[in-house]
Protein backbone atom coordinates (compact mmCIF):
# COMPACT_ATOMS: atom_id res chain seq x y z
CA UNK A 1 0.00 0.00 0.00
CA UNK A 2 1.32 3.43 -0.93
CA UNK A 3 2.01 5.97 1.83
CA UNK A 4 -0.30 8.91 1.14
CA UNK A 5 1.15 11.14 3.84
CA UNK A 6 1.86 14.57 2.30
CA UNK A 7 5.04 16.44 3.10
CA UNK A 8 2.97 19.39 4.32
CA UNK A 9 -0.74 19.64 5.02
CA UNK A 10 -2.41 23.04 4.91
CA UNK A 11 -6.12 22.38 4.55
CA UNK A 12 -8.50 25.32 4.78
CA UNK A 13 -10.99 25.46 7.61
CA UNK A 14 -14.66 25.26 6.57
CA UNK A 15 -16.28 28.69 6.69
CA UNK A 16 -19.94 29.55 6.46
CA UNK A 17 -22.19 32.59 6.44
CA UNK A 18 -24.06 30.98 9.36
CA UNK A 19 -22.98 30.34 12.93
CA UNK A 20 -25.84 28.23 14.31
CA UNK A 21 -28.35 25.70 13.03
CA UNK A 22 -30.04 26.82 9.83
CA UNK A 23 -33.32 28.56 10.62
CA UNK A 24 -35.14 26.49 7.99
CA UNK A 25 -33.60 23.13 8.89
CA UNK A 26 -36.64 21.64 10.63
CA UNK A 27 -39.02 22.91 7.95
CA UNK A 28 -36.93 21.45 5.12
CA UNK A 29 -36.32 18.08 6.78
CA UNK A 30 -39.98 17.64 7.73
CA UNK A 31 -41.05 18.51 4.19
CA UNK A 32 -38.83 15.76 2.79
CA UNK A 33 -40.08 13.28 5.37
CA UNK A 34 -43.66 13.88 4.26
CA UNK A 35 -43.16 13.62 0.51
CA UNK A 36 -41.88 10.85 -1.73
CA UNK A 37 -38.72 11.65 -3.68
CA UNK A 38 -39.51 10.93 -7.33
CA UNK A 39 -36.37 11.91 -9.21
CA UNK A 40 -35.70 9.33 -11.97
CA UNK A 41 -32.82 6.92 -11.46
CA UNK A 42 -29.85 7.74 -13.71
CA UNK A 43 -29.15 5.05 -16.31
CA UNK A 44 -25.49 4.65 -15.29
CA UNK A 45 -26.50 4.21 -11.65
CA UNK A 46 -29.05 1.53 -12.57
CA UNK A 47 -26.52 -0.33 -14.70
CA UNK A 48 -23.89 -0.16 -11.97
CA UNK A 49 -26.36 -1.41 -9.39
CA UNK A 50 -27.47 -4.27 -11.63
CA UNK A 51 -23.84 -5.29 -12.17
CA UNK A 52 -23.36 -6.12 -8.47
CA UNK A 53 -26.85 -7.27 -7.55
CA UNK A 54 -26.18 -11.00 -7.87
CA UNK A 55 -23.00 -10.81 -5.83
CA UNK A 56 -24.80 -8.94 -3.08
CA UNK A 57 -27.77 -11.30 -3.15
CA UNK A 58 -25.42 -14.31 -2.95
CA UNK A 59 -23.52 -12.85 0.00
CA UNK A 60 -24.48 -14.55 3.26
CA UNK A 61 -22.95 -12.07 5.65
CA UNK A 62 -23.58 -8.44 6.57
CA UNK A 63 -23.44 -5.50 4.17
CA UNK A 64 -21.52 -2.29 4.84
CA UNK A 65 -21.99 0.88 2.79
CA UNK A 66 -19.16 3.37 2.35
CA UNK A 67 -20.97 6.23 0.65
CA UNK A 68 -19.07 9.00 -1.16
CA UNK A 69 -15.94 6.86 -0.85
CA UNK A 70 -13.66 8.91 -3.10
CA UNK A 71 -10.61 6.85 -4.09
CA UNK A 72 -11.81 4.03 -1.84
CA UNK A 73 -9.11 4.14 0.81
CA UNK A 74 -11.84 3.91 3.43
CA UNK A 75 -13.48 1.03 1.55
CA UNK A 76 -10.27 -1.00 1.73
CA UNK A 77 -9.80 -0.26 5.41
CA UNK A 78 -13.43 -0.92 6.28
CA UNK A 79 -13.26 -4.24 4.43
CA UNK A 80 -10.40 -5.18 6.72
CA UNK A 81 -12.28 -3.99 9.79
CA UNK A 82 -15.51 -5.78 8.79
CA UNK A 83 -13.96 -9.03 7.62
CA UNK A 84 -17.24 -10.96 7.45
CA UNK A 85 -19.09 -8.23 5.57
CA UNK A 86 -19.34 -7.23 1.93
CA UNK A 87 -18.29 -3.57 1.85
CA UNK A 88 -19.65 -1.47 -1.01
CA UNK A 89 -17.86 1.80 -1.70
CA UNK A 90 -19.95 4.19 -3.79
CA UNK A 91 -18.80 7.38 -5.50
CA UNK A 92 -20.09 9.24 -8.53
CA UNK A 93 -16.61 10.09 -9.85
CA UNK A 94 -14.94 7.60 -12.16
CA UNK A 95 -11.77 9.70 -11.94
CA UNK A 96 -11.55 9.19 -8.17
CA UNK A 97 -12.44 5.51 -8.27
CA UNK A 98 -9.86 4.82 -10.99
CA UNK A 99 -7.13 5.85 -8.54
CA UNK A 100 -8.00 3.02 -6.16
CA UNK A 101 -6.11 0.25 -7.93
CA UNK A 102 -2.98 2.42 -8.05
CA UNK A 103 -2.75 2.53 -4.27
CA UNK A 104 -4.70 -0.34 -2.74
CA UNK A 105 -4.77 -4.09 -3.13
CA UNK A 106 -8.15 -5.54 -4.08
CA UNK A 107 -10.02 -7.35 -1.33
CA UNK A 108 -12.42 -10.23 -1.79
CA UNK A 109 -15.03 -8.58 0.43
CA UNK A 110 -14.99 -5.11 -1.15
CA UNK A 111 -16.73 -3.62 -4.19
CA UNK A 112 -16.27 -0.18 -5.69
CA UNK A 113 -19.24 1.20 -7.58
CA UNK A 114 -19.58 4.32 -9.70
CA UNK A 115 -23.05 5.61 -8.95
CA UNK A 116 -24.84 8.59 -7.49
CA UNK A 117 -25.69 7.89 -3.84
CA UNK A 118 -29.07 9.55 -4.44
CA UNK A 119 -29.81 6.69 -6.82
CA UNK A 120 -27.89 3.92 -5.07
CA UNK A 121 -29.62 4.35 -1.72
CA UNK A 122 -33.08 4.19 -3.30
CA UNK A 123 -32.18 1.17 -5.43
CA UNK A 124 -30.68 -0.62 -2.43
CA UNK A 125 -33.79 0.12 -0.38
CA UNK A 126 -36.08 -1.21 -3.12
CA UNK A 127 -33.95 -4.36 -3.38
CA UNK A 128 -34.22 -5.00 0.34
CA UNK A 129 -30.55 -4.44 1.09
CA UNK A 130 -30.01 -3.41 4.70
CA UNK A 131 -26.47 -2.49 5.74
CA UNK A 132 -25.30 -3.32 9.23
CA UNK A 133 -23.13 -0.19 9.06
CA UNK A 134 -23.31 2.90 6.87
CA UNK A 135 -20.36 5.31 6.69
CA UNK A 136 -20.50 8.89 5.42
CA UNK A 137 -16.93 10.05 5.75
CA UNK A 138 -16.32 13.73 5.05
CA UNK A 139 -19.24 14.44 2.73
CA UNK A 140 -19.17 17.76 0.93
CA UNK A 141 -20.37 20.17 3.66
CA UNK A 142 -22.00 22.69 1.31
CA UNK A 143 -21.48 25.34 4.01
CA UNK A 144 -23.30 28.28 2.42
CA UNK A 145 -26.78 28.84 3.82
CA UNK A 146 -28.50 28.60 0.43
CA UNK A 147 -26.93 25.17 -0.11
CA UNK A 148 -28.77 23.63 2.85
CA UNK A 149 -30.70 21.11 0.75
CA UNK A 150 -27.49 19.71 -0.74
CA UNK A 151 -26.42 18.44 2.67
CA UNK A 152 -27.46 14.81 3.09
CA UNK A 153 -29.64 15.32 6.18
CA UNK A 154 -31.61 18.09 4.42
CA UNK A 155 -31.71 16.44 0.99
CA UNK A 156 -34.86 14.92 -0.45
CA UNK A 157 -33.18 11.48 -0.32
CA UNK A 158 -32.82 11.64 3.48
CA UNK A 159 -35.84 9.35 4.10
CA UNK A 160 -34.19 6.62 2.00
CA UNK A 161 -30.97 6.99 3.99
CA UNK A 162 -32.96 6.55 7.19
CA UNK A 163 -34.96 3.60 5.91
CA UNK A 164 -31.81 1.66 4.99
CA UNK A 165 -31.11 1.40 8.72
CA UNK A 166 -27.94 0.15 10.36
CA UNK A 167 -25.28 1.83 12.45
CA UNK A 168 -24.70 5.23 10.88
CA UNK A 169 -21.36 7.00 11.22
CA UNK A 170 -20.59 10.39 9.74
CA UNK A 171 -17.30 12.24 10.13
CA UNK A 172 -16.54 15.88 9.34
CA UNK A 173 -14.15 18.67 10.16
CA UNK A 174 -17.15 21.03 10.39
CA UNK A 175 -18.95 20.56 13.70
CA UNK A 176 -22.05 22.42 12.58
CA UNK A 177 -22.64 19.82 9.85
CA UNK A 178 -22.89 17.10 12.47
CA UNK A 179 -24.97 19.23 14.80
CA UNK A 180 -27.49 19.78 12.04
CA UNK A 181 -27.37 16.07 11.24
CA UNK A 182 -28.06 15.34 14.90
CA UNK A 183 -31.05 17.69 14.86
CA UNK A 184 -32.44 16.08 11.69
CA UNK A 185 -32.21 12.66 13.31
CA UNK A 186 -33.94 13.96 16.42
CA UNK A 187 -36.93 14.88 14.24
CA UNK A 188 -37.42 11.14 13.64
CA UNK A 189 -36.82 10.14 17.26
CA UNK A 190 -33.30 8.86 16.59
CA UNK A 191 -30.69 9.91 19.15
CA UNK A 192 -27.14 10.56 17.97
CA UNK A 193 -23.84 11.19 19.70
CA UNK A 194 -21.12 13.57 18.57
CA UNK A 195 -17.57 13.44 19.84
CA UNK A 196 -14.13 14.73 18.97
CA UNK A 197 -12.08 12.07 17.23
CA UNK A 198 -8.37 11.35 17.34
CA UNK A 199 -7.50 10.51 13.74
CA UNK A 200 -4.30 8.61 14.56
CA UNK A 201 -5.23 5.97 11.96
CA UNK A 202 -7.04 7.98 9.26
CA UNK A 203 -9.61 6.25 7.11
CA UNK A 204 -9.58 8.72 4.22
CA UNK A 205 -7.20 11.17 2.52
CA UNK A 206 -9.36 14.03 3.80
CA UNK A 207 -9.12 12.77 7.36
CA UNK A 208 -5.34 12.59 7.05
CA UNK A 209 -5.13 16.06 5.53
CA UNK A 210 -7.39 17.71 8.08
CA UNK A 211 -5.61 16.06 10.98
CA UNK A 212 -2.18 17.07 9.74
CA UNK A 213 -3.46 20.61 9.26
CA UNK A 214 -4.26 20.72 12.96
CA UNK A 215 -8.02 20.66 12.49
CA UNK A 216 -10.32 18.86 14.92
CA UNK A 217 -12.12 15.84 13.49
CA UNK A 218 -15.67 15.15 14.64
CA UNK A 219 -17.69 11.94 14.58
CA UNK A 220 -21.45 11.38 14.71
CA UNK A 221 -22.89 7.97 15.44
CA UNK A 222 -26.52 6.84 15.46
CA UNK A 223 -28.34 3.53 15.51
CA UNK A 224 -31.01 3.97 12.85
CA UNK A 225 -34.41 2.50 13.62
CA UNK A 226 -35.62 -0.73 12.07
CA UNK A 227 -38.79 0.92 10.80
CA UNK A 228 -39.49 4.57 10.09
CA UNK A 229 -42.79 3.95 8.31
CA UNK A 230 -44.86 5.66 11.00
CA UNK A 231 -42.70 8.80 10.74
CA UNK A 232 -42.40 9.08 6.96
CA UNK A 233 -44.83 10.05 4.28
Backbone torsions as a table, in degrees:
resi	resn	phi	psi	omega
1	UNK	NA	136.9	-177.9
2	UNK	-76.9	141.9	174.7
3	UNK	-79.5	117.2	-177.3
4	UNK	-93.9	6.5	-176.2
5	UNK	-65.6	120.7	-179.8
6	UNK	-77.3	156.0	178.4
7	UNK	-65.2	-32.8	-179.8
8	UNK	-149.3	129.7	177.6
9	UNK	-109.0	132.4	-178.1
10	UNK	-145.1	59.3	-175.7
11	UNK	-78.2	138.1	179.6
12	UNK	-72.0	145.2	176.0
13	UNK	-77.0	141.1	177.8
14	UNK	-65.1	129.9	176.1
15	UNK	-121.0	150.7	-177.7
16	UNK	-143.1	158.9	173.9
17	UNK	-88.6	16.5	175.3
18	UNK	-131.4	150.6	178.8
19	UNK	-109.8	-32.0	-178.8
20	UNK	-116.2	-172.3	178.1
21	UNK	-56.9	141.8	-179.7
22	UNK	-61.0	134.9	-175.8
23	UNK	-63.5	-22.9	-179.1
24	UNK	-102.4	9.0	-174.5
25	UNK	-57.5	-54.1	-177.5
26	UNK	-58.6	-45.4	-178.2
27	UNK	-59.0	-45.2	-177.9
28	UNK	-67.6	-46.8	-178.8
29	UNK	-62.2	-46.0	-178.8
30	UNK	-64.0	-35.6	176.5
31	UNK	-60.8	-45.2	-179.0
32	UNK	-68.1	-32.9	179.4
33	UNK	-67.5	-24.9	-175.1
34	UNK	-95.7	-7.7	-176.8
35	UNK	-128.3	143.8	178.6
36	UNK	-78.0	133.3	178.5
37	UNK	-81.3	120.1	-170.8
38	UNK	-115.5	14.5	179.5
39	UNK	-60.2	132.7	179.8
40	UNK	-61.3	147.5	176.5
41	UNK	-74.6	130.8	178.0
42	UNK	-65.8	142.9	-176.5
43	UNK	-59.7	-41.4	-177.9
44	UNK	-67.9	-31.7	177.3
45	UNK	-69.3	-41.5	178.8
46	UNK	-63.1	-44.1	-179.9
47	UNK	-64.2	-41.5	179.0
48	UNK	-64.5	-43.1	179.0
49	UNK	-61.7	-45.8	-179.5
50	UNK	-61.7	-30.9	-176.4
51	UNK	-69.3	-20.8	-179.3
52	UNK	-112.6	-2.5	-172.2
53	UNK	-59.1	-44.3	-178.3
54	UNK	-64.8	-41.7	179.7
55	UNK	-62.1	-41.0	179.1
56	UNK	-67.1	-44.6	-179.0
57	UNK	-63.7	-31.8	-179.9
58	UNK	-80.3	-16.0	-178.0
59	UNK	-71.3	133.1	-176.2
60	UNK	-99.6	-3.7	-178.5
61	UNK	-106.7	-169.0	-179.9
62	UNK	-69.4	160.9	173.2
63	UNK	-109.6	143.9	174.5
64	UNK	-129.3	131.2	177.3
65	UNK	-104.0	132.3	174.3
66	UNK	-118.0	87.5	-172.1
67	UNK	-84.3	142.1	-176.1
68	UNK	59.0	54.2	-168.3
69	UNK	-81.0	-8.0	179.9
70	UNK	63.8	-126.9	179.7
71	UNK	-79.8	-2.6	175.5
72	UNK	84.4	17.0	174.7
73	UNK	-61.0	-43.3	178.7
74	UNK	-64.2	-36.6	179.7
75	UNK	-60.8	-44.7	178.8
76	UNK	-62.9	-42.3	-178.2
77	UNK	-72.9	-35.3	177.2
78	UNK	-70.4	-32.5	176.1
79	UNK	-64.3	-33.8	175.8
80	UNK	-72.2	-40.1	-179.8
81	UNK	-67.8	-42.3	-179.2
82	UNK	-104.8	73.5	-171.9
83	UNK	-64.7	-24.9	-179.1
84	UNK	-94.6	0.7	-176.1
85	UNK	-103.3	159.6	167.5
86	UNK	-97.6	116.2	-175.9
87	UNK	-99.6	123.6	-178.3
88	UNK	-110.3	113.1	175.4
89	UNK	-94.7	126.2	-175.1
90	UNK	-121.3	130.5	174.4
91	UNK	-149.9	148.3	-177.8
92	UNK	-85.9	-6.5	-175.9
93	UNK	-100.5	113.8	175.0
94	UNK	-65.2	-34.0	179.8
95	UNK	-60.0	-44.5	179.6
96	UNK	-69.2	-45.2	-177.2
97	UNK	-64.2	-33.3	-179.1
98	UNK	-64.1	-21.0	-179.8
99	UNK	-77.7	-13.8	-174.2
100	UNK	-60.2	-49.3	-174.9
101	UNK	-66.9	-16.8	178.6
102	UNK	-76.5	-20.2	-172.0
103	UNK	-123.6	-20.8	-171.7
104	UNK	-131.0	140.4	175.0
105	UNK	-72.5	144.7	177.2
106	UNK	-69.6	148.0	178.3
107	UNK	-122.2	143.0	-176.6
108	UNK	-63.9	-24.8	-175.9
109	UNK	-107.1	26.5	178.6
110	UNK	-132.6	141.8	177.0
111	UNK	-130.1	136.6	170.9
112	UNK	-108.4	134.4	-173.1
113	UNK	-133.4	127.6	173.8
114	UNK	-88.4	108.9	-179.9
115	UNK	-162.4	158.2	173.7
116	UNK	-80.3	128.3	180.0
117	UNK	-59.8	-30.4	176.8
118	UNK	-57.7	-37.6	177.5
119	UNK	-83.2	-46.2	-174.6
120	UNK	-59.1	-44.2	-178.4
121	UNK	-62.1	-41.4	-179.5
122	UNK	-69.6	-38.6	177.4
123	UNK	-65.7	-42.9	178.8
124	UNK	-62.4	-41.0	179.1
125	UNK	-63.3	-44.5	179.6
126	UNK	-64.1	-32.0	-179.4
127	UNK	-82.1	-5.5	179.3
128	UNK	82.8	16.7	177.8
129	UNK	-79.1	131.8	-179.2
130	UNK	-131.1	104.8	-178.6
131	UNK	-69.6	144.0	172.7
132	UNK	-75.2	-29.9	178.7
133	UNK	-139.9	143.2	178.8
134	UNK	-134.0	119.9	-176.8
135	UNK	-108.2	131.8	171.5
136	UNK	-123.6	93.5	-171.5
137	UNK	-101.8	108.3	177.0
138	UNK	59.0	53.7	174.4
139	UNK	-64.4	155.9	176.1
140	UNK	-54.0	121.5	-175.0
141	UNK	-74.9	-19.4	-176.3
142	UNK	41.9	67.0	-168.3
143	UNK	-75.3	-17.6	179.9
144	UNK	-69.3	143.7	-174.8
145	UNK	-56.6	-39.5	-176.9
146	UNK	-75.3	-4.1	176.5
147	UNK	-97.3	12.3	-175.9
148	UNK	-47.2	-46.6	-172.3
149	UNK	-77.3	2.6	171.5
150	UNK	-91.4	-12.8	177.1
151	UNK	-78.3	140.8	-169.0
152	UNK	-56.8	-39.4	-176.6
153	UNK	-73.9	-13.8	178.2
154	UNK	-116.2	11.9	179.6
155	UNK	-88.1	155.6	-179.9
156	UNK	-63.6	-17.9	-179.7
157	UNK	-86.3	-2.8	-177.0
158	UNK	-53.4	-42.0	178.0
159	UNK	-58.4	-34.9	177.7
160	UNK	-68.1	-41.0	176.6
161	UNK	-58.6	-44.2	178.0
162	UNK	-62.3	-47.3	-173.8
163	UNK	-66.1	-22.6	176.1
164	UNK	-64.4	-29.7	176.4
165	UNK	75.3	-164.9	178.4
166	UNK	91.8	180.0	176.8
167	UNK	-84.6	113.1	-176.9
168	UNK	-93.4	133.9	174.0
169	UNK	-133.8	126.0	176.6
170	UNK	-124.7	136.9	176.9
171	UNK	-123.0	146.6	-179.7
172	UNK	-158.4	157.2	170.6
173	UNK	-96.8	8.2	178.2
174	UNK	-118.8	103.4	-174.7
175	UNK	-58.7	-38.0	-177.7
176	UNK	-60.0	-34.0	177.5
177	UNK	-57.8	-46.2	-178.0
178	UNK	-73.5	-31.6	176.7
179	UNK	-67.0	-38.4	175.5
180	UNK	-69.9	-35.9	175.5
181	UNK	-62.0	-44.4	178.8
182	UNK	-59.3	-43.1	179.3
183	UNK	-64.5	-41.5	179.6
184	UNK	-62.9	-38.9	176.8
185	UNK	-67.8	-35.4	178.7
186	UNK	-62.8	-29.4	178.9
187	UNK	-66.6	-17.4	175.6
188	UNK	-117.1	31.7	172.2
189	UNK	56.9	37.9	-179.6
190	UNK	-119.7	105.3	180.0
191	UNK	-70.1	148.0	178.1
192	UNK	-135.1	155.9	175.9
193	UNK	-120.4	142.0	176.9
194	UNK	-122.4	134.2	177.0
195	UNK	-145.8	156.2	172.8
196	UNK	-71.2	142.5	-173.6
197	UNK	-121.2	134.8	173.0
198	UNK	-88.9	111.1	-175.1
199	UNK	-90.4	54.1	-179.5
200	UNK	-67.3	-30.3	178.2
201	UNK	-123.5	79.5	-172.7
202	UNK	-61.9	143.0	178.9
203	UNK	-90.2	-24.5	-174.4
204	UNK	-135.7	160.7	174.4
205	UNK	-58.9	-37.0	178.1
206	UNK	-63.7	-43.4	179.8
207	UNK	-60.5	-40.8	178.7
208	UNK	-64.9	-45.2	-177.5
209	UNK	-65.0	-45.7	-179.5
210	UNK	-63.6	-43.1	-178.7
211	UNK	-63.3	-43.8	-178.9
212	UNK	-73.0	-15.4	174.5
213	UNK	-87.1	0.9	179.2
214	UNK	82.6	13.2	179.9
215	UNK	-86.4	146.6	176.9
216	UNK	-77.0	134.3	175.4
217	UNK	-97.7	139.7	-179.7
218	UNK	-122.4	148.7	-177.1
219	UNK	-130.5	131.6	171.9
220	UNK	-112.0	135.3	174.7
221	UNK	-130.0	142.7	177.5
222	UNK	-152.5	140.8	173.1
223	UNK	-92.9	105.3	-178.7
224	UNK	-68.5	147.2	-177.3
225	UNK	-69.2	157.3	177.8
226	UNK	-71.3	-26.8	-174.7
227	UNK	-148.7	119.2	176.5
228	UNK	-106.5	10.6	-171.4
229	UNK	-58.8	-32.8	-178.5
230	UNK	-76.7	-12.4	-177.5
231	UNK	-108.2	-9.2	-178.1
232	UNK	-108.1	157.6	175.2
233	UNK	70.2	NA	NA
